[in-house]
Amino acid sequence: MEKVIKINQNTHELTLIILGWKRFWGVIGAVMVVLGLWTNLAMAAEVVTDNLIKNHSAASGTTSWVPSNGFTTQCDSFRGGGQNGGGVLSDAYQDVDVSQYAGAINGDSAKMDFSGWVKGQGGQFSHDDNGWFEITFYDGSGNNLGIHSTGWHHGDWTKFEIKDKLLPKETRKIRVKMGAHRDCGENQVDVWFDDLQLKLKAPKMEVMEKPGFNLDSVYVVKNESASAYNKSKKETLSFKNTGVSYNTTQDWSISSSPYNWIKFSGTSGTLEGGRTKDVDVWVEPPEGYPDKDYRDYSGNFTLTLPFDTIKISVSVRAYKPIGKPKLKSPALGTNSKVNVATSESVQFEVIPPTNSTFPEATRKGYQWKLPGNFDFGNIGNTITDPKKTTSFSDASEYTVYCRAIDDNSVTSDILEIPVRAWNRPIVKNTPPQSVSSWYNNKYVGVVGRLVYLMADA
């Protein structure tokens, strides 16, 4: 006769179901069908791992286990061994790394289901040979966070189950142990174990739509205006924590390496049960292939959830922004600057740049930044004429800035025009030398000798 012993960690109820008890088979069958339907509904929003125990049915001997005192395998099952006589203890354990599920464990949303079969064969007394399972939780530093044991068992094959055990916060390792013990007698310990299962589960983090973004046409990013335009063409990645309680939190994170041109409004966080998270996704492709009008980019990023990793593709075509203007006039002097007199008007003119390669984004005009202006001003200050007239009141050195702008309000690189403003010389009526003669407002000098005039700049 086979038995199943279930331990519910939420209600602390222990249920013993005896399989093959014909008297109640019909009733139990109906109840199990109802419970099965309810369980499927309750678990519909959960994600469950595969069995985390390696070599769970002795298919590879005691590989992946740490046995002691003669613990071995026999007939495709684990067997507690040891020397003959009473008081003999034989066991084997395996450490299961669960650190990758830390985001759910620390959020009080990760639960454990454990099951395993055990058989203890009696000798002179039916209770001579006993077997049990022991589960121990450890943090990342090896500190014991709690132990759970199924209790001793002897007799025919029985399945022990631990259901919905909430993992202690900071759990990073679970130790699963099989233990065999002989109370008395002279024979060897006869306890068998088989089909150990350890699975973790948590509320599912659902991506709201099928992931994958085609962002169509954007700009190669050379300045803030191109970045702002690309961001306006963003897409939104939405995912939900299907936990029914706000305190079933889970961590999430996003990584785009090596495709660092994919940008996000957030790259990590914690999401409470029942809540939805929206993350904006846009691109800032770097400049490349200068001999081409555009470049096609494709890449992906990874959304990492406690029990799942999702790769999301991104594709886009990036165009060159409008070209940089060039100075046409005035010409630069030998000092590599535009030299102008103070308080006199000067007209700057630029050579129209090449248009943007972006479809239908023609050149809209020019924007100028003159001394005394802290910025180029708003888009309304754009002029279509490539000429700009201004003047400088004080003798000093200045920089005049000019950029082109297209119909998408994306600007070119900035042209910087260095300027030197100087005071015009004034010739005075007084002679520069006290020994000079003065006649009818004219200088009198010696033939063949220079006469110096004084001028203030």
C-alpha positions, 0 to 999 in steps of 0.5 A: 500500500502506497501513501502520500504525506502532504505538509501545507506550510500555510495552514500547517495541516498534514494530510494523509491520503491512502492510495487504494482505499476503495471505500472512499475512492469515488469520494476522493476521486471527485475531491481530487478533480475539484482540487485539481481544477482549483489548483490550475486556476490558482497556479495559472499566474505562477511560474515554476522551475524545473527540478533543481535537484541533480541526480534525483533518482540515483541514475548516476550513483551518488554523483552530486551528493555528499554521502556519509557512513556507507550511504550508497545506491541499490536497484536504481534507488538511494540506500542508507547503509552503515555498519550493523547494529543499533544507533547507526546513522547514514545520510547524504546531502546536496546543496542547491544554489538558488541565488539567481532567484534572489529577486523573488526570494527577497520580495517574499514571493518565492515558495518551495515545493519538495517531494521525495519517496522513502521506504524503511524496512523493518527487521525484528521490529517494524520500526527498526529502520527509519528514513526522513528528509531534511531541508535547510536554508542558508544565506550567502554567508552560510548562515542557517536561516531555518531547518524543516524536517519531514519526520521519521518514517518506516514501512512501505514506500511513502511519498513526502510532500512539502507544499508552498513553503515560503523561502526565508528572505536572503536564502541563497542555498538550500541543502536537501538531506536524506537520512537513515537510522537504525534503532536496534538490531544487528543487521545493516540499515535498510532504508531506500529513497527515490525521486526527490523533487525540489521546485521553486515558484513565484507569481509570474512577471508577464510581458504585456505584449509580444516583445520586439521593437522596430523603431523605423526612422531616427537620426544618428545622434550627434547632438541633443536635438537628434537625441530628443527627436529619437526619444520622441519616437520611443516605444514602451515595454510593459510587464506585470507582477501577477501576484495577488498581494502587494507584498509579493514583490519581485526584482527586475533589471534590463541590460543592453550590452553590447548594444549600448545605443539602446536606451531606457527610462529605467534599468532596474527596480522592484515591482509589487504584486498586482502592479504594472511597470512601463519602461520607455525604450528609444535609441541613440545610434552613434555616427558611422559609415560617413560615406553613406546616407543612413545605417541600419542598426539591429540589436537586442536587450535582456529583461531579467526577471526572477524566474525568466530571462527575455531577449527583446530585439530592436531594429532601426534605420538611422539617418545623418542630420543636416550638415554643418554650415561654413563661413563665407564672409567676412574672411578670417584675418591673419590672426584666424579671426574676423576683425571688425571695428567697434560700433560698426555693422558687420554682416556674417554669411554662411554657405548653405549646408547639405540637407539632412538625409532623413526622408522629407526633412529638408533644411528649414533655416538657420539659428544664430547665437550672438554675444550677450545671448545665452542661447539660440532661442526657440525655434521661432527665431529661425531665419531662412536667410544665411546672412546675419548683421550685428555690431560690437560695442566694446573692443574685445574677442567674441564668438558668433555661433550658427547652426542649421535646422531641419523640419524635424527641429533637429540641428546641425553641428555648430559653426563657431566664428571667432571675432576680434572687435577693435577701436579705429585709430584716431590721429591727434593734432598734437605732435609726437615729439617736442622738438618737431616744428609745427607749421600750418597744421602740418608736420615739418621734417628732415628730408630722408627721415621718418616723421612719427604721428601719434594715434590712439587705438 
